């Protein structure tokens, strides 16, 4: 089902093979990579930052991979740090060194003892990707191709560093009541979000991804069981129904049943991907406007209800 247009200038209809920014649903991809490595025993869920990434602050050393994956790590969010935000405001297309994004918070202590609280943080999935590529000494982008794109036949999915969108794409807009919609599809570069939100994909690919990922097709049953140990916590923005957090996957209890998935939003885009636990039924829900609790609480309420 579709409504509206892919581009308000040309009035072209949206298509399931149009590219779009995935925002934080990209966190599910870093989870998929890490958990396939856990399945092959290249990584362990109890591996710590001290063991795998000793170059990171010693104060974070006890944080485990599983705590990064379910946002109970206590690592501060680099994307909220003054230094990062100042650079982004000065030049939204600034090219960040994606593998050094955590440097912006290297002088900060953990927010709480790992495993004792839930707090959604973009830093978590940056650290997940760094741990993943450190274990087999393989770049994260290559791990995505080997562990996710290939096995799930995702032919139109990529992790760009720049601000350009591959064509054809769904144009994202800044929609405010007092002005006409502004095309913001290519305002921000992706190097500053990387494994936490930088992936570009299509509705077709996202459907294949979430059916395979939520359905447990990428790794064995023991890993799936670990992934589905739920803690109290919501995705951002909150998904439909009652939310709980697993390992790079959220459980949404709705009046239509239980689905597993992830949400995300960034400038110009809001996403929800979800599937039944067996992966047989799924939903890819994409809006070409950013809908958040702080900016549009009523819009978010309506979206979650829908």
Secondary structure, DSSP 4 states (H G I P E B T S, - for coil): ---S-SBTTTTBPP-TT-EEE-GGGHHHHHHHHHHHHHHTTSS-TT-BHHHH-TTS-GGGTT-BHHHHHTT-S----GGGSHHHHHHHHH-TT----GGGGGGGGTT---SS-TTS-----HHHHHHHHHHHHHHHT--HHHHHIIIIITTTT-SS-EE-SSSPPPSSBPPPEE--TTS--EE-TTSS-STTTGGGT-EEEEHHHHHHHHHHHHTT-SS-HHHHHHHT--EE---SS--SSEEEE-SS-EEEEETTEEEEEEEEEETTEEEEEEE-TTSSSEEEEEESB---TTT-HHHHHHHHH-
